[in-house]
């Protein structure tokens, strides 16, 4: 009997030791463990699990699968306090780990220390469960195997019984430093062993400039944090502007400002957001405050002056019904000149020219563009801007053409489709200078540059150049093509008739003009031209009837024809 009692005591002593001899640090360490509840788009409970803090500022770790498809999540501490998950900071779906930040209201939260030395096979380990009870129970075990995958992080197989609600709880070494995140066994033995992903590997997860486009991270609806470096965070903001909703983007900008309060970029981006995505007076007040903050924070104040000028300039281009405070072109001009005074960059002078142009100070605009054209910022666009300013000054058309020649010369050769518009502009300038055949060559070059993808208006303009250049067959071919593309345009029909009249094809001219009258019976000029053709055919009586109809419809140019042919 005594022998049996001794055996019984020997069997239960190890269990009593694991409870009674729990590490002294366990009670305090368990306060870092919490429960996680995730919710879907309809705000229904999605999943529950565990996690734990690894910094006193609220950085925590858990399993990725717990957060998949979640739109929001909360944690519940061992003291029953609920906190919202504020942002996802990194994840790895292969190893099922996620790093996130909790929006804490207290100054600090209890956190576990990440292990500096990793356990080896046979070392004792402890799993800290989530519990609201004030006890020191922990689950103890040993490291059975340590594997190091290609990624270089440790992955552990543990001789440790994992309870149903212990997944994602921290696994610590003998001194209470966390080295692993508990994961379920998936093989044959799911009772006596479990696995642990490396906590340091999970903590090392971070967001890069392109992380916001990651498929796995996009599958979590909770806000993502920003990269740790300012440069990458700015790239992330730029990428987010293409897909994030207005509110999501503003939240990211706010995060950027909190993360990098000394960066002028955050204030500039938020001001831009307020101006273009909200636009009311309250938003513009907020924008003004942010512009002031940007100026205070900036080391390169000229850059901020330039961006303020550009914002106000673009604001005025939208032609607001009522101008906000002093946000005028004059204010924009003053701001960009401040920038230029600090650092005379050509890009500042380019904006000065644009603002002068908007103010109809074409001489000032031309002077600014000319300065840019003497700098390393020279481009087809800068010469084009100078040409338009010169044109608006009413200067010699030849001078405008010379500037457009420089514009075209600075384009990649042969002219690409994106630069073909400069050929159209030069063609029109040559038309204004009565250089019809050179204009026709530019129209042909444009046609080739866009690989023949043109509309009826192009054919009409090229027809005009051909007609004035006395290339009548080309003019006829182009106006016919314009009619094919837009058969309801009266002007094209009338032009077809006029060309035929000019080359002596009177019957064809009359037919074309009659087609125009079918579209617009009140088109008096068509009757006048029909009358001219009828005179040439010797049908004077019919011509006078046509002239009379033209006069009836208000065509004043017909009076001389009536006086000459119908008295």
Buried (B, 14 or more C-beta within 10 A) or exposed (E): EEEEEEEEEEEEEEEEEBEEEBBEBBBEBBBBBBBBBBBBEEEEEBBEBBBBBBBBEBBBBBBBBBBBBBBBBBBBBBEEEEBBBBBBBBBBBEBBBBBBBBEBEEEEBBBBBBBEEBBEEEBEBBBBBBBEEEEBBBBBBEBBEBEEEEEEBBBBBBBBBBEEBBBBBBBBBEEBBBBBBBBBBEEEEEEEBBBBBBBBBBBBBBBBBEBBEBEBBEBBBBBBBBBEEBEBBBBBBEBBBEEBEEEBBBBBBEBBBEBBEEBBBBBBBBBBBBBBEBBEEEBBEBBBBBBBBBBEBBEEBBBBBBBBBBBBBBBBEEEEEEBBEEBBBEBBBBBBBBBBEBEEBBBBBBBBBBBBBBBEBBEBBBBBBBBBBEBEBBBBBBBBBBBBBBBBBEBEBEBBBBBBBBBBEBBEEEBEEEBBBBBBBBBBBBBEBEBBEBBBBBBBBBBEBBEEEBEBEBBBBBBBBBBBBEBBEBBBBBBBBBBEBBEEBBBBBBBBBBBBBBEEBBEBBBBBBBBBBEBBEEBBBBBBBBBBBBBEBEBEEBBBBBBBBBBEBEBEEBEEBBEEBBE
